[in-house]
C-alpha cells in the first residue's frame, strides 16, 4: 500500500467515524424534539446539555 493509499484509507475511516457521530447527534436532537412535543422541556434541556458536553469533548 502506497502512502497515498494509506492516506485515502485514513480519510475514509475518519469520514465514516464522523458520519456515525453525526447520525447519533441527529438521533439525540430528534429525541429532544419529541420531549418538547410532549411538553417535557426539562428532559429536553437535560438531553441537549449532555449532548453539547459530549460534542465539546470531541
N, C-alpha and C positions, 0 to 999 in steps of 0.2 A: 504494500500500500504506500503510495507516494505521500508526501507531505500535504499536497493539495487534497488528496482523497481523505486523509485524516482530518483535515480542517473542515471539509464538507460534512463528514460524518459527525464531527463535534457540533457543528452548527445545526445539523438536523436534529441531533439529540437535544440540544438546548431549545430549539423551536418546539419540539414535542413536549418538553417539560413545561414551557411557558403556556402552551395551548392547554395542557391539563390544569395548570394553575388558574387560567382564565375561566375554564369550564366550572371549576369549583367556586370561584368568586361569583360567577353568574348564578349558580345554584343557590348560594347563600343570599344573594340580593333578592332573588325571587322568593325565597323563604321569608325574608324580612317583609317583602311586599304583601305576602299572604297574612302575616301577623297584623300588618297595618289594616288590610281589608277586613279583618276580623275584630278590629278595634283594640288590639293588644299592642299599643305603641311602646310600652316599656320593654317588652320582649324584642321588638324590632330594634329599638335603640341598643339594647344589650348585644344583640347579634351583630349589628353593624359596627359597634365599638370593638368587639372581639375581632371582626373581620379587618378593621382598619389597623389594629395592632399586629395581626399576622402579616398583612401586606407591608407594613413598616419594617418588619424584621427582614424582609427579602430585599 
